[in-house]
Amino acid sequence: MKTQKPLVGIGLVLFNHRGEIFTVREMNSKPQYSKKAGMISFPLETQEDFDDGDFGTVKRLIEEEMDIRFLAFIDSFIEEKTNFRIIPNRSDIITRYQFAFLNKKAPQNDIIIKDKEISFVGWLTPVELFFSNLVRVEVCPILEHLFKNHHNHLSD
């Protein structure tokens, strides 16, 4: 019997030069992923075979769910390989994340997003995002992990 390949979701926690996180709002509900219209999060994208790994998914995520211009203003990406299983009743879904920092020259407010299933919320502090009323289920565990395990990158 062939085991089914897990679905992999990749998130990008993108910080601006003030330490705020790029956030989006979900426009459509997808109950199979515990996602409701109106939820706020950092962008997350499902990995596709053609993505060529996590960074390929992140690059596509920036092009579709963020602003393609950001690619020119990110100095480096920090990859986290921890596999989170945080979608309720979906042990077949793995979530991973990367984080990165935009430099001061990056666009901040005139954001152009191609994906019509999300809208730009704004730049929220980690605390504002963590305590927002309607956050996606992935947000808090990933932010907790990020600040616990990568504080050396975040304090630079």
C-alpha positions in Angstrom: 0.0 0.0 0.0 1.4 3.4 -1.0 1.6 6.0 1.7 0.2 9.4 0.7 2.7 12.2 0.5 1.9 14.9 3.2 0.7 18.3 2.2 3.4 20.9 3.1 2.5 24.5 3.9 5.3 27.0 4.0 5.0 30.3 5.8 7.1 33.4 5.5 7.5 35.7 8.5 8.8 38.9 6.9 10.0 41.7 9.1 10.3 45.3 8.0 13.1 47.6 9.3 10.9 48.5 12.4 10.5 44.8 13.4 6.9 44.6 12.2 5.5 41.6 10.4 3.8 41.7 6.9 0.3 40.4 7.5 -2.6 39.4 5.2 -6.3 38.6 5.7 -7.9 35.5 4.2 -10.8 36.4 1.9 -12.2 32.8 1.6 -12.9 30.0 4.0 -11.3 26.7 3.5 -12.5 24.5 6.4 -10.3 21.5 5.4 -7.4 23.7 6.4 -9.1 25.3 9.5 -9.1 28.6 7.6 -12.0 31.1 7.8 -12.6 34.2 5.8 -11.3 37.2 7.9 -8.4 35.4 9.5 -5.1 37.2 9.8 -1.6 35.8 9.4 1.7 36.1 7.8 1.5 34.6 4.3 1.4 30.8 3.9 1.5 28.8 0.7 1.0 25.1 -0.2 4.2 23.6 -1.6 3.9 22.3 -5.1 6.2 19.7 -6.8 7.4 22.3 -9.3 8.5 24.7 -6.5 11.8 22.8 -6.1 11.8 22.8 -2.3 10.9 25.2 0.5 12.7 28.2 -0.9 10.9 27.8 -4.3 7.6 27.9 -2.4 8.7 31.0 -0.5 9.7 32.7 -3.8 6.3 31.9 -5.3 4.6 33.0 -2.1 6.3 36.4 -2.3 5.3 36.7 -6.0 1.7 35.8 -5.4 0.8 36.7 -1.8 3.1 39.5 -1.0 4.8 41.9 -3.5 7.2 40.7 -6.1 9.3 43.8 -5.6 10.3 42.5 -2.1 12.7 40.0 -3.7 15.1 42.8 -4.5 15.0 44.1 -0.9 15.6 41.0 1.2 19.1 40.4 2.2 18.8 36.8 3.4 16.3 34.1 4.3 16.6 32.0 7.4 15.1 28.5 6.9 13.5 26.6 9.7 13.2 22.8 9.1 10.9 22.0 12.0 7.8 20.2 10.8 4.7 21.5 12.7 1.5 19.4 12.7 -0.9 22.1 13.9 -4.0 21.9 11.6 -6.7 20.2 13.8 -7.6 16.7 12.6 -5.1 16.8 9.7 -2.0 14.8 10.5 -1.4 14.7 6.8 -0.5 18.4 6.7 3.0 19.7 7.7 3.8 23.3 8.1 7.3 24.9 8.0 8.4 28.5 7.9 11.2 30.8 6.9 11.8 34.3 8.1 13.5 37.3 6.5 14.1 41.0 6.8 13.3 43.7 4.4 15.7 46.6 4.2 14.6 50.3 4.6 14.3 50.9 0.9 11.5 48.3 0.4 8.0 49.4 -0.4 5.9 49.6 2.8 2.4 50.8 1.9 1.8 50.6 -1.8 1.7 46.8 -1.7 0.7 45.0 -4.9 -0.7 41.5 -4.3 -1.6 39.2 -7.2 -3.6 36.7 -5.2 -7.3 37.8 -4.9 -7.9 35.2 -2.0 -6.0 37.5 0.4 -5.7 41.2 1.2 -2.9 43.2 2.8 -3.7 44.0 6.4 -0.6 46.0 7.2 2.6 45.7 9.3 1.9 44.4 12.8 4.2 44.0 15.7 4.7 40.4 16.7 2.6 41.1 19.9 -0.2 42.7 17.8 -0.3 39.7 15.5 0.0 37.1 18.3 -3.0 38.7 20.1 -5.2 39.5 17.1 -8.7 38.2 17.5 -8.9 36.0 14.5 -5.5 34.6 13.6 -4.9 31.4 11.6 -4.1 28.4 13.7 -0.4 28.3 12.4 0.4 31.8 13.6 0.9 31.5 17.4 2.9 28.2 17.4 5.2 29.5 14.7 5.8 32.9 16.3 6.5 31.2 19.7 9.0 28.9 18.0 10.6 31.7 16.1 11.2 33.9 19.1 12.3 31.0 21.3 14.7 29.4 18.8 16.0 32.3 16.7 16.2 35.2 19.2 19.9 35.8 18.1 18.7 36.7 14.5 15.9 38.8 15.8 18.1 41.0 18.1 20.5 42.1 15.4 
